[in-house]
Amino acid sequence: MRTPLLPFTPALLALALAVHPAAQEAMPNFGHARARELAELGRLPTTHDVVVRDIVNYHRHRLPLPRADEDVSLDLRFDRSFATPEDRVVLQVGYTTRAEGNRAFVQPASIALVVDCSGSMAERGKMDQVKRGLCAFVQQLRNDDEVELIAFSSDARTVAERRPCGRDRRWLLCAIDDLRPENGTNLHAGLMLGLRRIAGDGLRDAEPGRARRVVLLTDGIANHGVTDPAQILADARPYMNASIDISTIGVGESLDVNLLEKLARGTRGLFHFVGDEKDVQKVFVQEAESLLMPVARRPRLEITLPRDLRVEHVFQEGWRERDGQIVVDLPDFNAGVTGVVIVRCRVAQTAREELAARAELTFEVAATARKAATHASAELRLGSSDRRLERDLEVQKNHAIAVLAQGLRDMAEASESKRWTEADRALRLARDEAQRLFPGNDPDLQRVIDIAAGHARTLQRYVDRFRDY
């Protein structure tokens, strides 16, 4: 006999979910939450588990908000406080979107909740965790938001057909409660059913002015139907081009990160991980408002540096150089986003006393599909003798977090090849440099330090075991 879920009341929500104010909503949390959970489990991460961008942008940044007539704004800042010798500089490119505001004045949403009900979801309470999260999410929706619930195991089926939430949501809460783990994992069938149902009449929006979103919850171990990530992505792409947003939420330690990473990065949607109740709070409660308010699609950042600055490192996955510019394709933006890209450069010996950097962010406005762009610039005065004018504490902190995040990724890469001493050295150097860059106590940096310390303890066991081999 099954035990039903308790009625989901605000009091129960406050009791069950720990408030985690440091985590910002509207940004992917996978790289941070996954690295943290594996550290707590005593397992070393793979390179798929450590996402530098997610770790750097896990906390809310102190950046200027867009003006009333702007959807997105840019902010450029230089910092030279770390440079010894004085031939290096850090550029921080920050971006923000308009705050959530009042949803009464924005378009309603149509949402397909696509839930993995495979047998592996019974392990470690994953299904119960997903149910708690879905119930929390449902409580955040408006009465005119439409929801459809789809379950997939060896095949896919519609559990509750799309309809407005209404005031009495027991129809949806009961449908969530009835979800049960069974059989295999046909992720492709579940995702495609959700996309088709949300698309309505072909790929045309039958109801203009309504945001459309598919939220896929899975432990990601596809073993039925189409399992090739490239094929799943190819089949989903026509729906993405029709402005149907996809968010992917991974659950559990046995997650197939490679598949979900390709799917989420390929769709440029949000990629989340639920490891504990703090993550439930972030993804399903704090994320709810922004999740339903897309702001910008297909954002692309282009950074132009003066010739006297040479790129040493960009703390960001997927960046590239093109015609002398740094180009970064970013995930789609929802409301309330703050994010940064950290660029470390070397200054040429023959550099002029004043250098200027520029950045442009191009995107598609979600509400109207029109093309838009925003610009920013920053100047660096090399001839200044007052080092205080070149110091920015926010950039220093974010630089330190970025260095430590990169050290975690370098450690993961070396560990995958069983180069234990090299992995240990990479992590130690990153921890030392991060603390030199930003000494003292800061909760945002300390969270990443704690993750690194957990992996350092695990790594030390491997170093000691294979020291004599």
FENDA-V448626 format. One record per residue. RES is the residue in three letters. SS is DSSP state (@ for helix, = for strand, . for the rest). PHI is phi in whole degrees, -180 to 180 (* if undefined). OMEGA is omega as a letter, one per 40 degrees, with the letter a starting at -180 (* if undefined). Layout:
RES&SS&PHI&OMEGA  RES&SS&PHI&OMEGA
//
This chain:
MET&.&*&a  ARG&.&-80&i  THR&.&-98&a  PRO&.&-69&i  LEU&.&-68&i  LEU&.&-66&i  PRO&.&-54&a  PHE&.&-91&a  THR&.&-106&i  PRO&@&-57&i  ALA&@&-66&i  LEU&@&-65&i  LEU&@&-61&a  ALA&@&-65&a  LEU&@&-75&a  ALA&@&-81&a  LEU&.&-112&i  ALA&.&-74&i  VAL&.&-71&a  HIS&.&-131&a  PRO&.&-66&a  ALA&.&-72&a  ALA&=&-82&i  GLN&.&-86&i  GLU&.&-85&i  ALA&.&74&i  MET&.&-125&i  PRO&.&-58&a  ASN&.&-112&a  PHE&@&-55&a  GLY&@&-59&i  HIS&@&-77&a  ALA&@&-65&a  ARG&@&-68&i  ALA&@&-62&i  ARG&@&-66&a  GLU&@&-64&a  LEU&@&-64&i  ALA&@&-63&a  GLU&@&-70&i  LEU&@&-85&a  GLY&.&75&i  ARG&.&-115&i  LEU&.&-76&a  PRO&.&-80&i  THR&.&-93&i  THR&.&-66&i  HIS&.&-71&a  ASP&.&-82&a  VAL&.&-109&i  VAL&.&-114&a  VAL&@&-57&a  ARG&@&-59&a  ASP&@&-65&a  ILE&@&-69&a  VAL&@&-64&a  ASN&.&-103&i  TYR&.&-68&a  HIS&=&-95&i  ARG&.&-80&a  HIS&.&-89&i  ARG&.&-88&a  LEU&.&-132&i  PRO&.&-61&i  LEU&.&-82&i  PRO&.&-62&i  ARG&.&-68&a  ALA&.&-60&a  ASP&.&-97&a  GLU&.&-113&i  ASP&.&-91&a  VAL&=&-138&i  SER&=&-131&i  LEU&=&-117&i  ASP&=&-146&i  LEU&=&-114&i  ARG&=&-143&i  PHE&=&-102&i  ASP&=&-146&i  ARG&.&-125&a  SER&.&-64&a  PHE&.&-87&a  ALA&.&-76&i  THR&.&-144&e  PRO&.&-68&a  GLU&.&-84&i  ASP&.&-122&a  ARG&=&-133&a  VAL&=&-151&i  VAL&=&-115&i  LEU&=&-113&i  GLN&=&-108&i  VAL&=&-106&a  GLY&=&-106&i  TYR&=&-136&i  THR&=&-137&i  THR&=&-115&a  ARG&.&-61&a  ALA&.&-68&a  GLU&.&-60&a  GLY&.&69&a  ASN&.&-102&a  ARG&@&-67&i  ALA&@&-62&a  PHE&@&-105&i  VAL&.&-122&a  GLN&.&-65&i  PRO&.&-70&a  ALA&=&-123&i  SER&=&-112&a  ILE&=&-128&i  ALA&=&-106&i  LEU&=&-91&a  VAL&=&-108&a  VAL&=&-116&i  ASP&=&-71&i  CYS&.&-118&i  SER&.&-74&a  GLY&@&-60&a  SER&@&-68&i  MET&@&-73&i  ALA&@&-79&a  GLU&@&-76&i  ARG&@&55&i  GLY&@&69&a  LYS&@&-62&a  MET&@&-65&i  ASP&@&-63&i  GLN&@&-65&i  VAL&@&-64&i  LYS&@&-61&i  ARG&@&-61&i  GLY&@&-65&i  LEU&@&-64&i  CYS&@&-63&i  ALA&@&-64&a  PHE&@&-63&a  VAL&@&-59&a  GLN&@&-66&a  GLN&.&-89&a  LEU&.&-80&i  ARG&.&-85&a  ASN&.&-63&a  ASP&.&-93&i  ASP&.&-71&a  GLU&=&-98&a  VAL&=&-133&i  GLU&=&-129&a  LEU&=&-112&a  ILE&=&-124&i  ALA&=&-116&i  PHE&=&-137&i  SER&.&-136&i  SER&.&-72&i  ASP&.&-140&a  ALA&=&-124&a  ARG&=&-150&i  THR&=&-87&a  VAL&=&-86&i  ALA&=&-139&a  GLU&=&-70&a  ARG&=&-64&i  ARG&=&-162&i  PRO&=&-61&a  CYS&.&-59&a  GLY&.&71&a  ARG&.&-76&a  ASP&.&-95&a  ARG&.&-103&a  ARG&@&-62&i  TRP&@&-58&a  LEU&@&-83&i  LEU&@&-63&i  CYS&@&-68&i  ALA&@&-64&i  ILE&@&-64&a  ASP&@&-62&a  ASP&.&-81&a  LEU&.&-65&a  ARG&.&-137&i  PRO&.&-67&i  GLU&.&-166&i  ASN&.&57&a  GLY&.&-92&a  THR&.&-129&i  ASN&.&-104&a  LEU&@&-61&a  HIS&@&-60&a  ALA&@&-64&i  GLY&@&-65&a  LEU&@&-63&a  MET&@&-67&i  LEU&@&-63&i  GLY&@&-61&i  LEU&@&-65&a  ARG&@&-64&a  ARG&@&-66&i  ILE&@&-73&a  ALA&@&-66&i  GLY&.&70&a  ASP&.&-78&a  GLY&.&63&i  LEU&.&-106&i  ARG&.&-97&i  ASP&.&-78&a  ALA&.&-69&a  GLU&.&-131&i  PRO&.&-57&i  GLY&.&86&i  ARG&.&-121&i  ALA&=&-68&a  ARG&=&-124&a  ARG&=&-146&i  VAL&=&-111&i  VAL&=&-112&a  LEU&=&-102&i  LEU&=&-114&a  THR&=&-160&i  ASP&.&-91&i  GLY&.&76&a  ILE&.&-97&a  ALA&.&-75&i  ASN&.&-137&i  HIS&.&-131&i  GLY&.&67&i  VAL&.&-77&a  THR&.&-115&a  ASP&.&-75&a  PRO&@&-56&a  ALA&@&-64&i  GLN&@&-71&i  ILE&@&-60&i  LEU&@&-64&i  ALA&@&-63&a  ASP&@&-70&a  ALA&@&-84&a  ARG&@&-60&i  PRO&@&-58&i  TYR&@&-74&i  MET&@&-63&i  ASN&@&-66&i  ALA&.&-90&i  SER&.&65&i  ILE&.&-98&a  ASP&=&-81&i  ILE&=&-123&i  SER&=&-117&a  THR&=&-114&a  ILE&=&-123&i  GLY&=&-95&a  VAL&=&-133&i  GLY&.&93&a  GLU&.&-76&a  SER&.&-92&a  LEU&.&-61&i  ASP&.&-85&a  VAL&@&-63&a  ASN&@&-59&a  LEU&@&-66&a  LEU&@&-67&i  GLU&@&-64&i  LYS&@&-63&a  LEU&@&-67&a  ALA&@&-68&a  ARG&@&-67&a  GLY&@&-65&i  THR&@&-87&a  ARG&.&58&i  GLY&.&-95&i  LEU&.&-82&a  PHE&=&-125&a  HIS&=&-115&i  PHE&=&-136&i  VAL&=&-109&i  GLY&.&-105&i  ASP&.&-155&a  GLU&@&-66&i  LYS&@&-63&i  ASP&@&-71&i  VAL&@&-59&i  GLN&@&-60&a  LYS&@&-67&a  VAL&@&-74&a  PHE&@&-97&a  VAL&@&-113&i  GLN&@&-63&a  GLU&@&-75&a  ALA&@&-56&a  GLU&@&-62&a  SER&@&-69&a  LEU&@&-59&a  LEU&.&-93&a  MET&.&-130&i  PRO&=&-64&a  VAL&=&-115&a  ALA&=&-140&i  ARG&=&-113&i  ARG&=&53&i  PRO&=&-70&i  ARG&=&-131&a  LEU&=&-104&i  GLU&=&-124&a  ILE&=&-112&i  THR&=&-111&i  LEU&.&-101&i  PRO&.&-67&a  ARG&.&-61&a  ASP&.&-82&i  LEU&=&-111&i  ARG&=&-111&a  VAL&=&-67&i  GLU&=&-97&i  HIS&=&-164&i  VAL&=&-114&a  PHE&.&-84&a  GLN&.&-167&i  GLU&.&-74&i  GLY&.&77&i  TRP&.&-80&i  ARG&=&-151&i  GLU&=&-104&i  ARG&=&-144&i  ASP&.&53&i  GLY&.&79&i  GLN&=&-111&i  ILE&=&-90&a  VAL&=&-118&a  VAL&=&-132&i  ASP&=&-88&a  LEU&.&-104&i  PRO&.&-64&i  ASP&.&-57&a  PHE&=&-101&i  ASN&=&-100&i  ALA&.&-70&i  GLY&.&83&a  VAL&.&-81&i  THR&=&-132&i  GLY&=&-153&i  VAL&=&-137&i  VAL&=&-120&a  ILE&=&-103&a  VAL&=&-122&i  ARG&=&-101&a  CYS&=&-130&i  ARG&=&-107&a  VAL&=&-98&i  ALA&.&-64&a  GLN&.&-63&a  THR&.&-96&a  ALA&.&-64&i  ARG&.&-72&a  GLU&.&-73&i  GLU&=&-123&i  LEU&=&-123&a  ALA&=&-129&i  ALA&=&-116&i  ARG&=&-132&i  ALA&=&-143&i  GLU&=&-133&i  LEU&=&-116&i  THR&=&-104&a  PHE&=&-163&i  GLU&=&-110&a  VAL&=&-66&a  ALA&.&-62&a  ALA&.&-72&a  THR&.&-122&a  ALA&.&69&i  ARG&.&-80&i  LYS&=&-79&a  ALA&=&-146&i  ALA&=&-153&i  THR&=&-136&a  HIS&=&-130&i  ALA&=&-158&i  SER&=&-147&i  ALA&=&-149&i  GLU&=&-116&i  LEU&=&-122&i  ARG&=&-102&a  LEU&.&-73&a  GLY&.&-83&a  SER&.&-69&i  SER&.&-96&a  ASP&.&-96&a  ARG&@&-65&a  ARG&@&-65&i  LEU&@&-71&a  GLU&@&-107&a  ARG&.&-109&i  ASP&.&-133&a  LEU&@&-64&i  GLU&@&-66&i  VAL&@&-66&i  GLN&@&-57&a  LYS&@&-64&a  ASN&@&-65&i  HIS&@&-63&i  ALA&@&-63&i  ILE&@&-63&i  ALA&@&-64&i  VAL&@&-61&a  LEU&@&-69&i  ALA&@&-63&i  GLN&@&-66&i  GLY&@&-63&i  LEU&@&-63&i  ARG&@&-68&i  ASP&@&-64&i  MET&@&-61&i  ALA&@&-63&a  GLU&@&-64&i  ALA&@&-67&a  SER&@&-65&i  GLU&@&-60&i  SER&.&-97&i  LYS&.&60&i  ARG&.&-94&a  TRP&@&-66&a  THR&@&-65&i  GLU&@&-65&i  ALA&@&-63&i  ASP&@&-64&a  ARG&@&-66&a  ALA&@&-60&a  LEU&@&-72&i  ARG&@&-63&i  LEU&@&-62&a  ALA&@&-67&i  ARG&@&-64&i  ASP&@&-65&a  GLU&@&-67&a  ALA&@&-61&a  GLN&@&-73&i  ARG&@&-72&a  LEU&@&-68&a  PHE&.&-142&i  PRO&.&-71&i  GLY&.&101&a  ASN&.&-100&i  ASP&.&-143&a  PRO&@&-64&a  ASP&@&-67&i  LEU&@&-69&a  GLN&@&-63&i  ARG&@&-60&a  VAL&@&-75&i  ILE&@&-59&i  ASP&@&-64&i  ILE&@&-62&a  ALA&@&-63&i  ALA&@&-65&i  GLY&@&-63&i  HIS&@&-70&i  ALA&@&-63&i  ARG&@&-65&i  THR&@&-65&a  LEU&@&-63&a  GLN&@&-61&i  ARG&@&-63&i  TYR&@&-71&i  VAL&@&-62&a  ASP&@&-67&a  ARG&@&-67&a  PHE&.&-106&a  ARG&.&-61&a  ASP&.&-95&a  TYR&.&-97&*
//
